[in-house]
Amino acid sequence: MTLLDALLRCVAVLAVFLVFPLVIGQTEHKVMAHMQGRLGPMYAGGFHGWAQLVADGVKFAQKEDVVPAEADRRVFQLAPAVALLPYLVVLIAIPVGPHGLVGQAVDAGLFFVLAVMGVGVLGSLMAGWASANKFSLLGGIRTAAQLMSYELPMLLAAASVAMAAGTLSLSGIVDAFHWWWVPWQVVGGFVFFTAGLAELQRPPFDMPVADSEIIFGAYTEYTGLRFALFLLSEYAGILVLCALTTVLFLGGWHGPFSDGLGWLWTLLKTFALAFVVIWLRVTYPRLREDQLMRFAWTVLIPLSLAQLALTGVVKVVIS
Amino acid sequence: MAPLPGRGLAKGLAVTLRTMTRRSVTAQYPDVQPELPPRSRGVIGLLEENCTVCMLCARECPDWCIYIDSHKETLPAADPGARARTRNVLDRFAIDFSLCMYCGICIEVCPFDALFWSPEFEYAETDIHELTHERDRLREWMWTVPAPPALDPAAEEPKEVAAARKTADKQAAAAAAAREAAAAPAAVSPSPDSAEEQQDS
Protein backbone atom coordinates (compact mmCIF):
# COMPACT_ATOMS: atom_id res chain seq x y z
CA MET A 1 0.00 0.00 0.00
CA THR A 2 1.57 3.21 -1.13
CA LEU A 3 1.54 6.42 0.85
CA LEU A 4 -0.82 8.06 -1.63
CA ASP A 5 -3.25 5.18 -1.39
CA ALA A 6 -3.24 5.35 2.43
CA LEU A 7 -3.72 9.11 2.34
CA LEU A 8 -6.64 8.79 -0.06
CA ARG A 9 -8.35 6.22 2.14
CA CYS A 10 -7.91 8.39 5.22
CA VAL A 11 -9.37 11.41 3.45
CA ALA A 12 -12.31 9.33 2.23
CA VAL A 13 -13.01 8.03 5.73
CA LEU A 14 -12.74 11.55 7.13
CA ALA A 15 -15.19 12.83 4.52
CA VAL A 16 -17.66 10.08 5.37
CA PHE A 17 -17.17 10.83 9.05
CA LEU A 18 -17.93 14.51 8.55
CA VAL A 19 -20.82 14.21 6.10
CA PHE A 20 -22.84 11.12 6.99
CA PRO A 21 -23.60 12.05 10.62
CA LEU A 22 -24.96 15.36 9.36
CA VAL A 23 -27.12 13.55 6.83
CA ILE A 24 -28.45 11.34 9.62
CA GLY A 25 -29.00 14.38 11.82
CA GLN A 26 -30.94 16.18 9.11
CA THR A 27 -32.96 13.03 8.44
CA GLU A 28 -33.74 12.88 12.13
CA HIS A 29 -34.97 16.48 12.09
CA LYS A 30 -37.31 15.81 9.19
CA VAL A 31 -38.44 12.27 10.00
CA MET A 32 -39.11 13.11 13.64
CA ALA A 33 -41.06 16.20 12.63
CA HIS A 34 -43.25 14.34 10.16
CA MET A 35 -43.82 11.49 12.59
CA GLN A 36 -45.16 14.11 14.98
CA GLY A 37 -47.30 15.79 12.33
CA ARG A 38 -44.94 18.76 11.99
CA LEU A 39 -42.76 20.01 9.15
CA GLY A 40 -39.40 20.42 10.85
CA PRO A 41 -36.84 22.95 9.62
CA MET A 42 -38.11 24.78 6.53
CA TYR A 43 -36.00 27.92 6.12
CA ALA A 44 -32.26 27.29 6.39
CA GLY A 45 -30.80 26.84 2.91
CA GLY A 46 -34.07 27.54 1.13
CA PHE A 47 -35.29 24.10 0.15
CA HIS A 48 -37.00 22.37 3.09
CA GLY A 49 -34.32 23.55 5.50
CA TRP A 50 -31.58 21.31 4.12
CA ALA A 51 -28.86 23.50 5.63
CA GLN A 52 -30.29 23.51 9.16
CA LEU A 53 -27.34 21.62 10.64
CA VAL A 54 -24.87 23.89 8.85
CA ALA A 55 -26.64 26.85 10.43
CA ASP A 56 -26.52 25.07 13.80
CA GLY A 57 -22.80 24.50 13.35
CA VAL A 58 -22.22 28.18 12.63
CA LYS A 59 -24.25 29.08 15.69
CA PHE A 60 -22.28 26.69 17.92
CA ALA A 61 -18.97 28.01 16.58
CA GLN A 62 -19.96 31.56 17.50
CA LYS A 63 -20.79 30.74 21.09
CA GLU A 64 -18.46 31.39 23.98
CA ASP A 65 -16.46 28.40 25.12
CA VAL A 66 -17.11 28.36 28.86
CA VAL A 67 -15.14 26.24 31.31
CA PRO A 68 -16.57 26.30 34.85
CA ALA A 69 -14.24 27.75 37.47
CA GLU A 70 -14.26 24.60 39.60
CA ALA A 71 -13.89 22.26 36.64
CA ASP A 72 -10.88 20.07 36.01
CA ARG A 73 -9.77 22.16 33.05
CA ARG A 74 -7.68 19.78 31.01
CA VAL A 75 -9.97 16.80 31.38
CA PHE A 76 -13.01 18.97 30.73
CA GLN A 77 -11.54 20.27 27.48
CA LEU A 78 -10.29 16.90 26.36
CA ALA A 79 -13.56 15.01 26.91
CA PRO A 80 -15.32 15.89 23.61
CA ALA A 81 -12.36 14.65 21.61
CA VAL A 82 -12.31 11.41 23.56
CA ALA A 83 -16.01 10.98 22.88
CA LEU A 84 -15.79 11.73 19.17
CA LEU A 85 -12.52 10.31 17.87
CA PRO A 86 -13.13 6.59 18.59
CA TYR A 87 -15.97 6.61 16.08
CA LEU A 88 -13.63 8.02 13.44
CA VAL A 89 -11.14 5.25 14.21
CA VAL A 90 -13.85 2.59 14.07
CA LEU A 91 -15.02 3.88 10.71
CA ILE A 92 -11.61 3.09 9.21
CA ALA A 93 -12.07 -0.62 9.87
CA ILE A 94 -15.63 -1.04 8.57
CA PRO A 95 -15.77 -2.66 5.11
CA VAL A 96 -18.13 -0.96 2.66
CA GLY A 97 -17.79 -3.12 -0.41
CA PRO A 98 -16.06 -6.24 -1.75
CA HIS A 99 -12.48 -6.29 -3.10
CA GLY A 100 -10.93 -4.29 -0.29
CA LEU A 101 -13.28 -1.30 -0.26
CA VAL A 102 -12.36 -0.52 3.34
CA GLY A 103 -10.27 2.14 5.03
CA GLN A 104 -7.87 -0.36 6.52
CA ALA A 105 -8.56 -4.08 6.72
CA VAL A 106 -7.81 -5.25 10.26
CA ASP A 107 -7.41 -8.98 10.84
CA ALA A 108 -9.08 -8.97 14.25
CA GLY A 109 -11.47 -6.28 13.02
CA LEU A 110 -14.41 -7.21 15.20
CA PHE A 111 -12.27 -7.18 18.29
CA PHE A 112 -10.69 -3.86 17.32
CA VAL A 113 -14.01 -2.20 16.53
CA LEU A 114 -15.75 -3.21 19.75
CA ALA A 115 -12.74 -2.27 21.88
CA VAL A 116 -12.45 1.19 20.34
CA MET A 117 -16.18 1.84 20.52
CA GLY A 118 -16.03 1.24 24.26
CA VAL A 119 -13.56 4.12 24.57
CA GLY A 120 -16.17 6.59 23.35
CA VAL A 121 -18.16 6.25 26.53
CA LEU A 122 -15.06 7.32 28.43
CA GLY A 123 -15.58 10.80 27.00
CA SER A 124 -18.96 11.10 28.72
CA LEU A 125 -17.48 9.79 31.94
CA MET A 126 -14.63 12.31 31.78
CA ALA A 127 -17.05 15.12 31.02
CA GLY A 128 -19.29 14.15 33.91
CA TRP A 129 -16.45 13.92 36.39
CA ALA A 130 -14.57 17.04 35.29
CA SER A 131 -17.56 19.39 35.19
CA ALA A 132 -17.76 19.73 39.00
CA ASN A 133 -21.53 19.61 38.76
CA LYS A 134 -23.76 17.10 40.50
CA PHE A 135 -26.00 16.61 37.48
CA SER A 136 -23.00 16.03 35.25
CA LEU A 137 -21.60 13.55 37.72
CA LEU A 138 -24.93 11.70 37.94
CA GLY A 139 -25.08 11.58 34.16
CA GLY A 140 -21.52 10.34 33.93
CA ILE A 141 -22.13 7.61 36.50
CA ARG A 142 -25.30 6.54 34.74
CA THR A 143 -23.36 6.39 31.49
CA ALA A 144 -20.79 4.16 33.11
CA ALA A 145 -23.44 1.90 34.62
CA GLN A 146 -25.20 1.63 31.29
CA LEU A 147 -21.97 0.80 29.51
CA MET A 148 -21.21 -1.93 32.05
CA SER A 149 -24.61 -3.54 31.55
CA TYR A 150 -24.93 -3.29 27.80
CA GLU A 151 -21.39 -4.01 26.69
CA LEU A 152 -21.80 -7.63 27.75
CA PRO A 153 -24.81 -8.60 25.58
CA MET A 154 -23.33 -6.62 22.71
CA LEU A 155 -20.09 -8.59 22.86
CA LEU A 156 -21.91 -11.90 23.21
CA ALA A 157 -24.06 -11.14 20.16
CA ALA A 158 -21.00 -10.15 18.16
CA ALA A 159 -19.23 -13.29 19.32
CA SER A 160 -22.10 -15.35 17.95
CA VAL A 161 -21.51 -13.95 14.47
CA ALA A 162 -17.77 -14.42 14.72
CA MET A 163 -18.39 -18.01 15.73
CA ALA A 164 -20.71 -18.57 12.77
CA ALA A 165 -18.22 -17.12 10.30
CA GLY A 166 -15.19 -18.63 11.99
CA THR A 167 -13.27 -15.37 11.71
CA LEU A 168 -12.84 -12.05 13.51
CA SER A 169 -12.16 -10.13 10.33
CA LEU A 170 -15.12 -7.94 9.35
CA SER A 171 -14.53 -8.51 5.65
CA GLY A 172 -14.22 -12.23 6.34
CA ILE A 173 -17.54 -12.24 8.20
CA VAL A 174 -19.33 -10.58 5.28
CA ASP A 175 -17.62 -12.95 2.82
CA ALA A 176 -18.88 -15.96 4.76
CA PHE A 177 -22.44 -14.58 4.88
CA HIS A 178 -25.35 -16.53 3.41
CA TRP A 179 -28.91 -15.32 3.24
CA TRP A 180 -30.09 -17.89 5.83
CA TRP A 181 -27.84 -16.26 8.38
CA VAL A 182 -30.47 -13.54 8.79
CA PRO A 183 -33.10 -15.82 10.39
CA TRP A 184 -30.36 -17.78 12.15
CA GLN A 185 -28.78 -14.68 13.77
CA VAL A 186 -31.91 -12.58 14.11
CA VAL A 187 -31.95 -12.68 17.90
CA GLY A 188 -28.27 -11.77 18.01
CA GLY A 189 -28.92 -8.90 15.64
CA PHE A 190 -31.73 -7.61 17.83
CA VAL A 191 -29.55 -7.81 20.93
CA PHE A 192 -26.59 -6.16 19.22
CA PHE A 193 -28.66 -3.31 17.81
CA THR A 194 -30.54 -2.69 21.06
CA ALA A 195 -27.42 -2.81 23.19
CA GLY A 196 -25.71 -0.47 20.72
CA LEU A 197 -28.58 2.00 21.07
CA ALA A 198 -28.15 1.88 24.81
CA GLU A 199 -24.42 2.52 24.52
CA LEU A 200 -25.07 5.55 22.34
CA GLN A 201 -27.56 6.76 24.96
CA ARG A 202 -30.20 7.10 22.30
CA PRO A 203 -33.84 7.21 23.33
CA PRO A 204 -35.46 5.10 24.72
CA PHE A 205 -32.19 4.38 26.53
CA ASP A 206 -31.23 8.01 27.17
CA MET A 207 -31.36 7.88 30.94
CA PRO A 208 -27.84 9.37 31.27
CA VAL A 209 -28.97 12.59 29.55
CA ALA A 210 -32.55 12.55 30.85
CA ASP A 211 -33.17 16.26 30.51
CA SER A 212 -36.22 16.35 32.73
CA GLU A 213 -34.31 15.15 35.76
CA ILE A 214 -30.57 15.77 35.34
CA ILE A 215 -30.63 18.61 32.76
CA PHE A 216 -28.32 17.12 30.14
CA GLY A 217 -26.29 14.64 32.11
CA ALA A 218 -22.57 14.78 31.53
CA TYR A 219 -22.90 17.55 28.92
CA THR A 220 -24.68 20.04 31.20
CA GLU A 221 -21.74 22.42 31.52
CA TYR A 222 -20.69 22.35 27.89
CA THR A 223 -21.28 25.17 25.43
CA GLY A 224 -20.35 26.09 21.92
CA LEU A 225 -18.15 23.91 19.80
CA ARG A 226 -17.40 21.34 22.48
CA PHE A 227 -21.09 20.72 22.99
CA ALA A 228 -21.49 20.42 19.23
CA LEU A 229 -18.74 17.80 19.20
CA PHE A 230 -20.68 15.74 21.76
CA LEU A 231 -23.78 15.97 19.59
CA LEU A 232 -21.76 15.05 16.53
CA SER A 233 -20.34 12.04 18.35
CA GLU A 234 -23.89 10.84 19.01
CA TYR A 235 -24.70 10.90 15.29
CA ALA A 236 -21.34 9.44 14.34
CA GLY A 237 -22.16 6.71 16.84
CA ILE A 238 -25.45 6.02 15.07
CA LEU A 239 -23.59 5.73 11.79
CA VAL A 240 -21.04 3.35 13.25
CA LEU A 241 -23.63 1.21 15.02
CA CYS A 242 -25.81 0.93 11.92
CA ALA A 243 -22.83 0.15 9.69
CA LEU A 244 -21.64 -2.50 12.14
CA THR A 245 -25.07 -4.11 12.40
CA THR A 246 -25.25 -4.11 8.61
CA VAL A 247 -21.87 -5.76 8.30
CA LEU A 248 -22.40 -8.33 11.04
CA PHE A 249 -26.05 -9.29 10.72
CA LEU A 250 -27.45 -8.05 7.40
CA GLY A 251 -24.74 -9.27 5.09
CA GLY A 252 -23.04 -5.95 4.26
CA TRP A 253 -22.66 -5.67 0.51
CA HIS A 254 -24.57 -8.84 -0.35
CA GLY A 255 -27.52 -8.26 -2.63
CA PRO A 256 -28.32 -8.18 -6.36
CA PHE A 257 -25.40 -6.90 -8.50
CA SER A 258 -23.18 -6.96 -5.43
CA ASP A 259 -20.02 -7.02 -7.57
CA GLY A 260 -20.50 -3.52 -8.93
CA LEU A 261 -22.97 -2.04 -6.48
CA GLY A 262 -21.86 -3.67 -3.23
CA TRP A 263 -21.07 -0.35 -1.53
CA LEU A 264 -24.55 0.88 -2.41
CA TRP A 265 -26.12 -2.08 -0.62
CA THR A 266 -24.05 -1.39 2.49
CA LEU A 267 -25.07 2.27 2.48
CA LEU A 268 -28.70 1.41 1.84
CA LYS A 269 -28.86 -1.02 4.73
CA THR A 270 -27.00 1.39 7.00
CA PHE A 271 -29.39 4.23 6.32
CA ALA A 272 -32.40 1.95 6.68
CA LEU A 273 -31.12 1.05 10.14
CA ALA A 274 -30.47 4.73 10.92
CA PHE A 275 -34.10 5.36 10.05
CA VAL A 276 -35.09 2.65 12.52
CA VAL A 277 -32.97 4.37 15.19
CA ILE A 278 -34.86 7.61 14.61
CA TRP A 279 -38.18 5.78 14.46
CA LEU A 280 -37.56 4.16 17.83
CA ARG A 281 -36.61 7.51 19.31
CA VAL A 282 -39.86 9.08 18.19
CA THR A 283 -42.04 6.20 19.28
CA TYR A 284 -40.91 5.11 22.72
CA PRO A 285 -40.65 6.98 26.00
CA ARG A 286 -37.51 6.88 28.09
CA LEU A 287 -36.90 3.79 30.23
CA ARG A 288 -36.51 4.34 33.95
CA GLU A 289 -33.07 3.62 35.36
CA ASP A 290 -34.09 0.36 37.03
CA GLN A 291 -36.05 -0.76 33.98
CA LEU A 292 -32.99 0.00 31.90
CA MET A 293 -30.79 -2.20 34.04
CA ARG A 294 -33.36 -4.96 34.33
CA PHE A 295 -33.82 -5.02 30.56
CA ALA A 296 -30.09 -5.54 30.05
CA TRP A 297 -29.58 -8.20 32.68
CA THR A 298 -32.82 -10.18 32.47
CA VAL A 299 -33.68 -9.90 28.76
CA LEU A 300 -30.68 -9.09 26.60
CA ILE A 301 -28.04 -11.22 28.27
CA PRO A 302 -30.15 -14.43 28.39
CA LEU A 303 -31.17 -13.81 24.77
CA SER A 304 -27.59 -13.35 23.64
CA LEU A 305 -26.51 -16.47 25.54
CA ALA A 306 -29.31 -18.44 23.89
CA GLN A 307 -28.20 -17.11 20.50
CA LEU A 308 -24.66 -18.15 21.26
CA ALA A 309 -25.83 -21.67 22.14
CA LEU A 310 -27.97 -21.87 19.00
CA THR A 311 -25.07 -20.71 16.83
CA GLY A 312 -22.81 -23.32 18.40
CA VAL A 313 -25.31 -26.14 17.90
CA VAL A 314 -26.04 -25.25 14.27
CA LYS A 315 -22.34 -24.80 13.57
CA VAL A 316 -21.56 -28.29 14.90
CA VAL A 317 -24.48 -29.85 13.02
CA ILE A 318 -23.59 -28.41 9.60
CA SER A 319 -19.83 -28.94 9.79
CA MET B 1 -57.18 -14.75 23.25
CA ALA B 2 -54.55 -13.00 25.32
CA PRO B 3 -52.83 -10.15 23.47
CA LEU B 4 -49.38 -11.00 22.18
CA PRO B 5 -46.51 -9.63 24.27
CA GLY B 6 -44.97 -6.58 22.59
CA ARG B 7 -48.20 -5.83 20.78
CA GLY B 8 -48.27 -2.35 22.29
CA LEU B 9 -44.72 -1.68 21.11
CA ALA B 10 -45.62 -2.64 17.55
CA LYS B 11 -48.74 -0.52 17.73
CA GLY B 12 -46.66 2.49 18.75
CA LEU B 13 -44.34 2.00 15.80
CA ALA B 14 -47.34 1.74 13.48
CA VAL B 15 -48.79 4.98 14.81
CA THR B 16 -45.63 7.00 14.22
CA LEU B 17 -45.12 5.47 10.77
CA ARG B 18 -48.70 6.22 9.76
CA THR B 19 -48.38 9.79 10.98
CA MET B 20 -45.27 10.21 8.85
CA THR B 21 -47.11 9.26 5.67
CA ARG B 22 -49.85 11.80 6.29
CA ARG B 23 -49.75 15.50 5.54
CA SER B 24 -48.52 17.48 8.50
CA VAL B 25 -50.87 19.96 10.05
CA THR B 26 -48.35 22.79 10.39
CA ALA B 27 -49.62 26.13 9.06
CA GLN B 28 -46.74 28.04 7.50
CA TYR B 29 -48.16 31.31 8.70
CA PRO B 30 -45.95 34.15 7.48
CA ASP B 31 -45.69 32.52 4.06
CA VAL B 32 -49.26 31.32 3.86
CA GLN B 33 -52.09 33.38 5.31
CA PRO B 34 -54.37 31.41 7.62
CA GLU B 35 -57.92 30.70 6.58
CA LEU B 36 -59.88 32.48 9.26
CA PRO B 37 -63.38 31.38 10.21
CA PRO B 38 -66.22 33.77 9.41
CA ARG B 39 -66.83 36.47 12.03
CA SER B 40 -63.23 36.27 13.26
CA ARG B 41 -62.46 38.77 15.98
CA GLY B 42 -59.25 40.34 14.78
CA VAL B 43 -59.54 44.03 15.43
CA ILE B 44 -62.30 46.62 15.93
CA GLY B 45 -62.94 49.02 13.07
CA LEU B 46 -64.66 52.38 13.47
CA LEU B 47 -67.03 53.84 10.91
CA GLU B 48 -66.73 57.35 12.29
CA GLU B 49 -69.40 58.79 9.98
CA ASN B 50 -71.92 56.79 11.99
CA CYS B 51 -70.60 57.76 15.40
CA THR B 52 -72.71 60.20 17.37
CA VAL B 53 -70.42 60.32 20.43
CA CYS B 54 -73.11 58.74 22.57
CA MET B 55 -70.31 57.19 24.69
CA LEU B 56 -72.21 53.93 25.16
CA CYS B 57 -69.25 51.88 23.97
CA ALA B 58 -66.79 53.61 26.29
CA ARG B 59 -69.15 53.16 29.23
CA GLU B 60 -69.90 49.53 28.57
CA CYS B 61 -66.28 48.55 27.95
CA PRO B 62 -65.32 46.23 30.86
CA ASP B 63 -61.70 47.31 30.94
CA TRP B 64 -62.07 50.93 29.91
CA CYS B 65 -59.94 50.76 26.85
CA ILE B 66 -61.93 53.16 24.66
CA TYR B 67 -61.03 56.85 24.74
CA ILE B 68 -63.48 59.38 23.30
CA ASP B 69 -63.13 63.15 23.19
CA SER B 70 -65.70 65.43 21.56
CA HIS B 71 -67.05 68.94 21.50
CA LYS B 72 -70.38 70.52 20.60
CA GLU B 73 -70.89 72.66 17.59
CA THR B 74 -73.85 75.04 17.26
CA LEU B 75 -75.63 74.96 13.96
CA PRO B 76 -77.25 78.27 13.03
CA ALA B 77 -81.02 78.21 13.06
CA ALA B 78 -82.58 77.22 9.78
CA ASP B 79 -85.55 79.60 10.14
CA PRO B 80 -85.45 83.07 11.62
CA GLY B 81 -87.78 82.06 14.46
CA ALA B 82 -86.22 78.68 15.23
CA ARG B 83 -83.80 77.66 17.96
CA ALA B 84 -80.13 77.04 17.08
CA ARG B 85 -79.32 73.30 17.11
CA THR B 86 -76.20 71.71 18.58
CA ARG B 87 -74.42 68.61 17.33
CA ASN B 88 -71.61 66.44 18.69
CA VAL B 89 -68.31 66.38 16.81
CA LEU B 90 -65.87 63.54 17.42
CA ASP B 91 -62.37 64.79 18.27
CA ARG B 92 -60.69 61.60 19.32
CA PHE B 93 -61.65 57.94 19.25
CA ALA B 94 -58.97 55.51 20.35
CA ILE B 95 -58.92 51.88 21.45
CA ASP B 96 -56.07 50.59 23.58
CA PHE B 97 -55.58 47.07 22.22
CA SER B 98 -53.15 46.24 24.99
CA LEU B 99 -56.15 46.39 27.32
CA CYS B 100 -58.91 45.23 24.99
CA MET B 101 -60.06 41.70 25.72
CA TYR B 102 -62.00 41.32 22.48
CA CYS B 103 -65.31 40.76 24.23
CA GLY B 104 -67.13 42.72 21.53
CA ILE B 105 -69.51 44.43 23.95
CA CYS B 106 -68.78 47.83 22.38
CA ILE B 107 -69.80 46.48 19.00
CA GLU B 108 -72.96 44.90 20.39
CA VAL B 109 -73.94 48.02 22.24
CA CYS B 110 -73.37 50.59 19.49
CA PRO B 111 -76.84 51.73 18.44
CA PHE B 112 -75.66 53.43 15.24
CA ASP B 113 -73.55 50.67 13.69
CA ALA B 114 -70.31 52.57 14.00
CA LEU B 115 -68.15 49.69 15.34
CA PHE B 116 -67.42 46.44 13.51
CA TRP B 117 -65.28 43.34 13.86
CA SER B 118 -62.52 43.07 11.30
CA PRO B 119 -60.58 39.81 10.79
CA GLU B 120 -57.32 41.78 10.47
CA PHE B 121 -54.90 40.54 13.15
CA GLU B 122 -51.41 41.62 12.12
CA TYR B 123 -50.96 44.76 14.17
CA ALA B 124 -48.35 43.69 16.70
CA GLU B 125 -46.04 46.41 17.99
CA THR B 126 -42.72 46.32 19.78
CA ASP B 127 -43.89 48.88 22.34
CA ILE B 128 -47.05 48.43 24.35
CA HIS B 129 -47.83 52.16 24.13
CA GLU B 130 -48.11 51.91 20.38
CA LEU B 131 -51.04 49.52 20.71
CA THR B 132 -53.39 52.44 21.37
CA HIS B 133 -54.79 53.04 17.92
CA GLU B 134 -56.39 56.34 16.98
CA ARG B 135 -59.44 56.86 14.86
CA ASP B 136 -57.65 57.19 11.51
CA ARG B 137 -56.19 53.71 11.97
CA LEU B 138 -59.54 52.36 13.18
CA ARG B 139 -61.20 53.92 10.12
CA GLU B 140 -58.64 52.24 7.85
CA TRP B 141 -59.63 48.88 9.32
CA MET B 142 -63.22 49.45 8.21
CA TRP B 143 -62.13 48.60 4.67
CA THR B 144 -61.23 45.10 5.82
CA VAL B 145 -64.60 44.38 7.41
CA PRO B 146 -66.25 41.62 5.39
CA ALA B 147 -69.84 41.69 4.22
CA PRO B 148 -72.13 40.03 6.77
CA PRO B 149 -72.57 36.33 6.12
CA ALA B 150 -75.62 35.41 4.05
CA LEU B 151 -78.71 34.24 5.90
CA ASP B 152 -79.80 30.64 5.90
CA PRO B 153 -82.07 29.75 2.99
CA ALA B 154 -84.98 29.13 5.36
CA ALA B 155 -84.24 32.07 7.65
CA GLU B 156 -86.80 34.69 8.57
CA GLU B 157 -86.64 37.79 6.44
CA PRO B 158 -84.60 40.63 8.00
CA LYS B 159 -86.79 43.24 9.67
CA GLU B 160 -85.56 46.13 7.53
CA VAL B 161 -86.23 44.23 4.33
CA ALA B 162 -89.64 43.12 5.55
CA ALA B 163 -90.62 46.66 6.49
CA ALA B 164 -89.34 48.10 3.22
CA ARG B 165 -91.13 45.44 1.21
CA LYS B 166 -94.35 46.00 3.09
CA THR B 167 -94.25 49.69 2.19
CA ALA B 168 -93.37 48.92 -1.40
CA ASP B 169 -96.21 46.40 -1.65
CA LYS B 170 -98.64 48.92 -0.23
CA GLN B 171 -97.56 51.57 -2.72
CA ALA B 172 -97.75 49.14 -5.60
CA ALA B 173 -101.22 48.04 -4.57
CA ALA B 174 -102.34 51.67 -4.30
CA ALA B 175 -100.90 52.46 -7.72
CA ALA B 176 -102.56 49.43 -9.26
CA ALA B 177 -105.89 50.36 -7.65
CA ALA B 178 -105.58 53.90 -8.99
CA ARG B 179 -104.80 52.63 -12.46
CA GLU B 180 -107.80 50.32 -12.45
CA ALA B 181 -110.01 53.09 -11.18
CA ALA B 182 -108.78 55.26 -14.02
CA ALA B 183 -109.02 52.54 -16.67
CA ALA B 184 -112.61 51.50 -15.81
CA PRO B 185 -114.26 54.84 -16.73
CA ALA B 186 -111.90 55.12 -19.70
CA ALA B 187 -113.37 51.95 -21.23
CA VAL B 188 -116.86 53.44 -21.07
CA SER B 189 -116.13 57.00 -22.22
CA PRO B 190 -112.60 58.13 -22.99
CA SER B 191 -111.90 61.62 -21.72
CA PRO B 192 -108.88 63.94 -21.51
CA ASP B 193 -108.87 63.52 -17.65
CA SER B 194 -108.08 59.83 -17.80
CA ALA B 195 -105.18 60.42 -20.17
CA GLU B 196 -103.70 62.89 -17.74
CA GLU B 197 -104.10 60.44 -14.87
CA GLN B 198 -102.35 57.71 -16.78
CA GLN B 199 -99.43 59.98 -17.38
CA ASP B 200 -99.24 60.76 -13.69
CA SER B 201 -99.25 57.22 -12.46
Interface residues (C-beta under 8 A of the other chain):
Chain A: V31 A33 H34 M35 Q36 G37 R38 L39 M42 W279 L280 V282 T283 Y284
Chain B: L9 G12 L13 V15 T16 L17 T19 M20 R22 S24 V25 T26 Q28
